[in-house]
Amino acid sequence: MLEVHLLTLFPEAVEGYLQASILGRTQRAGVLRVHVLDFRRFATDRHRHVDDRPYGGGPGMVLKPEPIFAAVEWVEKEHGPCRRILLTPDGAPFRQSHAHTFAQEERLLMLCGRYEGFDERVRAGMEWTEISVGDFVLCGGELAALCVLEAATRLLPGALGDEDSALSESFQDPSLLDHPHYTRPPEFRGMQVPEVLRSGDHQEVARWRQEQARKRTQERRPDLSGGPRPSAAPPQPPHEI
């Protein structure tokens, strides 16, 4: 079982999602256990302040180190040492390989930031695996934490109905995207399911899927196999009617 401690100032932002779909099902099955902890409870002043103005001036507020250190130390005293994950825009890009690593851990502690970020002493004073889910900025780390947690949870034994599902998806081979998928009906609005998928020839199906995976990767993510990463297309204006 994977035990996860999620530290956030907004428990209500994650609790609903944690009870839905695979995260809820795996918790009910005893495969996953998630504890959501509001680290504001570890603030020591009467107004429960967890942030303050930055030294040197500038906009916004910065998370103070004291409540975070106290929360992490309390969790590890009560439950044992954890693999600590810091969700931050300047962390390492999250990859499927991270999900595999995290799924092998006994305990994870995930810290969700807010405001302008953390006092740098949070980084300097504790060991973290720093993770980013993309080159963009959110209001906090809660959505990023849920992404990381769900990716890892899907790899836990017994998490999926079909244990082979997680082994045939994009990024399981880090150089390949997934192949196209089809289901019934065989024809929809003039679009046909490829004949090979209806042939019953499993070797041909496997060959077609591998070829399509390579083709899709080359078209959409050539950087995965050593080529240049495609630049994002600029947003298109809405069509006028």
Order of alpha helices (4+ residues) and beta strands (2+ residues): beta-alpha-alpha-beta-beta-beta-alpha-beta-alpha-beta-alpha-beta-alpha-beta-beta-alpha
